[in-house]
Amino acid sequence: MALVRKGIFALPQLVTIRKGEPSFNPFTGKVEPASREMIKIAGKGASWECIFYDAGRSACIIHADRPLECRLLQCWDTAQIEAVNGKNCLGRFDLVDNQDPIRDHIKRHEQQCSYARALPLLDNLSSAAPDEKSMKELTGLMQQDLLLREQVVSAFGLTLQQELFYFGRPLFQSLQHPRLRVKMSGIAIRLELAQSA
């Protein structure tokens, strides 16, 4: 919080991992639903290499003002960072002003497109005969996610990085399943199931 207030980080340099979002847990080595909302520093392009890392100099460009997690991380001994992992995490509402009209859009998006609704539908795809209703509901959730994002992006003129802070990754990107194929046409989504092996 202090680093945002100090101007070291701007919101578009941060990404939201929403509660329930499948994400890699470095301590278990598995992809698991996030137990709480977390704010992370954005990566460069499609990678998770920190935007503040200068590869040419092998240095952090904000080293004096780096976050607590960076200060605690010691590759040879992860005990300190493990002790704070998942505790006192900032969420979007800690960083978005109470008077900001985008707060209502974030709340609506979270109510309508939560991982709590999406993950059970995704789990249904693992059954021998996934039901058509779950596929239809999952398609509807992914479509609603994109529609709400598009409305807010258009109304507020958000960049992609701002969108990723306010809404996290789109459901169609974060919900992965070996049998699921996502077909896109603009913001229209069609889901297809590959046959089980």
N, C-alpha and C positions, 0 to 999 in steps of 0.2 A: 504494500500500500504506500509506504513512504517513497519508494522508487517511482511510482506512478505520480504521486503528488509532486515529487522533485523534478519531474519531466524527463527522467531517464528512459521510461517506457511510455509510449503512446498506445492507446487501445488497439490500433491496427497492427501493432507489433506483438500482440497477444492472441492466443487461440483458446477457446473454451472447449474443455472435455466435459460433456454433460453427464450428469448422474445416470448410470446404467449403460453408458456408451461402451461398447467393446474397445478396450485399449490394452496395450502391452504393459504388463506389470514386470518391471525389471527384477524384482525381488523373488517372484515365483517363476519367471521365465515363460509365463503364459499370457494369452489374451483373455481378459476377464472383464465383466461389466464394472465400470468405475463405481466405487462405493459412494462417492460424493462428487459434486461438481468441482473441477479444478481449472485453474488458469495456468497456461504454459506459455513460454516464449515461443514465438513462431519460428518455423524453420525456413531454410532457404529453398525456394522453389518447391519441388516435390519431395525434398529430403527433410529430415528432422535436424540437420546440422543447424546449430543456433545462428540466428541472424547477426549476433554480435561477435561471432568467431571470425577472425581474419586468418584464413588458411595460409596466406602468403607469409605472414609473420608468425604463425602458430601462436596467436595471442587473442585474448578477449579484449575487445575495444572498450568495454565498460568495466574492466577488472576492479577498479576502485569502488564501483557502485554495483557490483554483481549481487544477485539475490542470495538469500540465506542458503538455499539448496546448493548453489554453486560454491559457496564458501565451505560448506560441510563435506562436499563430495571429495573423497580420497579413494581412488581406484583400488588401492591396496588394503583399505579398511573401510567398509561401507556401513559400519555400526552407527556412526553419527547421522548419516542421511536416512538410514532405515528408521531411526528413532523418531524422526520428524515426518516421515512419509505419511501423507493422508491426514495430518493434524493441522488444524488452524488454516485450512486452505481458503484462499480468496475465491469468491464466486463473482459472477457478473454483477449482481446487485450491490456488491461491496464497492464496485468501481463506477457504476452508472449512477449519475445524479438522480435523486428522488424526483425531481421535477422534469426529468428528461422524458418526453412522450414515447420514446422507444421502449421504455420499461413495460408498458402495457402490451406491446407487440411481443416482447420476449415471454411474458407470462402466458399470453394466448398460445404462442407457439409451443411452449412447454406443456401446457394442458392438452393441446390437440395432437402433438407429435412426440410424445414422451417415449423413451426407451422402455418404460414399464409396460406400455401397450404393445410396442413393436417386438420385443424379444420373445414373448411367448408365441407370437405368430411365426417368427423365424424358426423357433425350435420345432414347430409343427412340420417343417420341411424335412426333418430327419426321420419322420415316421415312414413306414413302408408305403402308405397311400395318403399323402398330405391332402387335407380337405380343401375343396375349391373355395370355401368361405374364407379360410385363413389367407389364401393367396389373394383373394379380392380385397380383404381388409388391409393386408400388407401393402398392396399396390396403392390403395386409397391413402394410407398413411404417408407413403413416400411422395405421392402426388400432392397431398395437402402440405407437406413439409416444403416442397419446392414452390408451391403457390404462395404460401405465407411469406417465404423469403423474397420472392419476386415482387410482391406488393410492397414490402418494406424497403427493399433495395431501390425500387422505383420512386417511392414517396420521399425517401430521405437521401437519395443519391449516394448510396453506400458503395464503397469499393469492395472487392472480394475479401480483402483482409479484414475490413470492418465487419462484413457479414460473418466471417469465421469467428470473430470475437463474440458478436451478439448472439449467434445461433449455433455455433459449433459446426461440425462437418454435416453435410446433408445425409439423411438416412440411407439413400441409395449408395453412398460411398462407404459408410461405416458399418452397415449391416451386410456382412459377407457370409456366404454359405456355399459349400462346394457344388450344390445342385442348382443354385440360383443364378440366372442370367438376367441382367438388366438391360433393356433396350430403351434408348432415349430418342426422342424426336422433339427438339426444343425443350420445353419443360414437361412434355408428356412422357409418361413412363409406362412400359409394358414389361411384366415379369414373365419369365419362362422357366420351367423346371427341366433340368437335364435328367435323363433316366438314371436310376441307381445302378451302380455296378454290380 
